[in-house]
């Protein structure tokens, strides 16, 4: 059942039919100073461009069905989002950060230094990292090893040393690939998509080389440094935090390949197409099953210290985790969100509400999802 009107302090939250009395929430230790709350204060959301379309859609819905203003969503990239999110506490500071990867230990430390303790993690669904080109371009079927050969700054020479990557065309990597220059547009180092790309695709490809496997076994940090080092000779171009910029680059150049999130592919299937990776096409089904080998989980994190400062924060999380929002038939699926399995949605929602309200989550109602048939081979 959609939550039409929700109040935070001193009133009752209603979720799936049972009530949560927020007046019973215990006071936090070391609570931040209380700021005066004006009607102009809005929930600010920063972070991942991949997660942003989902938060924006939920924000618009939230603003339409509640007395609260629609949250403001800013695209800063995952890394930049955490820097801003962890900067400070206050009604004008971000309350939520979108992330296309888990928070790093260094980012938790940054938050702690600002008095932000243990941000509430909400895993929202799955995404695939796709390699796309114009519909009029050649069909591509790549392996992770070929992706590494094309984009690594240096390659093993087979004798324990390294040689600079000088391949210019995809056919230089493998004669079965098109005779098309290697020109890949992708996200910058501050992006969670870039983090996932190097960790999943580049590291996976590096493991095809015995020299790099040996390096991993003896020095994992040195292995990651080699695997994550992308060419800077023009074969890879950082294209900003917004995947829409990459789509526009593909449309202008038939040789260009883009690295972007699956949701952006779905929104542009009339103009671009995806490469297969290891003979598997990125689809809703192949990503949720884990068959597509370049998939990841997506998140947002909530600054619980903002709860007394920003109206509607807990209510927004409730709205986002309603079945008709993030479920398989919800409005976020229409935007390309690949949902969690039913049992995991119940668990994540319950843990988030407990962390934000101090109450145990309400039991599933007749609107709650059925238990999953199988949760094997899930990505993330």
C-alpha angles and dihedrals in degrees: 000000000000115000105236102182127012132180124195115199119051095352136086129270113213118205126169091343101305124097130237113204105215092190086074094058108119118240115258121244114245090014115189119254114280114251123199109260118223128186089249092068110106134182108264118208123189136172141054120048089209093058094037097084090057094047091046092053092047090047092054091049092046092052091049099050103035137052089248125097117253111265119253113243119202125186110222103142123257096276094045089045093057091049091055095039092051094046101090150325121256144106093270094047124094113275097189134034121200113218135186089199138029120283113269124235090245090055092050088053091050090052093048091053088058093049094259107137125200104332112224110255118217114185105205107180146295136296136187125222106227136195107220138180137173117298088240091054127091122286112255130207110179136179122213088246090056091048090053092047090052099046110025113110092221132021130205113261094209093246098077095274136095136244129198114257107248101166111134105179133040088239088062087064095048128351089226090066123084120277089244127129119258104252113152124177114200146151123290125251092269091064124097088216089059090049091051092044095055094041096048108025104026097039090044091052093045090059089067088074117078091212091057093044088055090047090052091053093050103033117010093182092054089048092054092047091055095042094048097046107106125195118269097191096096099277089103122040123193103227104186133262097293118084089206087071090057091050090054090050091054092051091053097048126042092198094055124105120196132209109213145136122285092240090063090049091054091051092053105037090124089065109026138033134206130243119236114243115211089349091303122115118216106252136151090258098044092049097048091046093048092237090120102076101213103061134126145179124258128215149174126210126212126212101224092194086071094063096094091039107049121049118233100014098130090040091056091055089050090051093049092051097048113119092240088055109042100012124104091267095037129116092255091060086060086061092053102268111153102212130225117253113275097255092049092050090056091048096046093046092048094049092047094050092046091052094047101040104027089235130108113254116265116258116263114274128207086282094059119107122263119251113275121260091222137352098190122133094015115165121238 
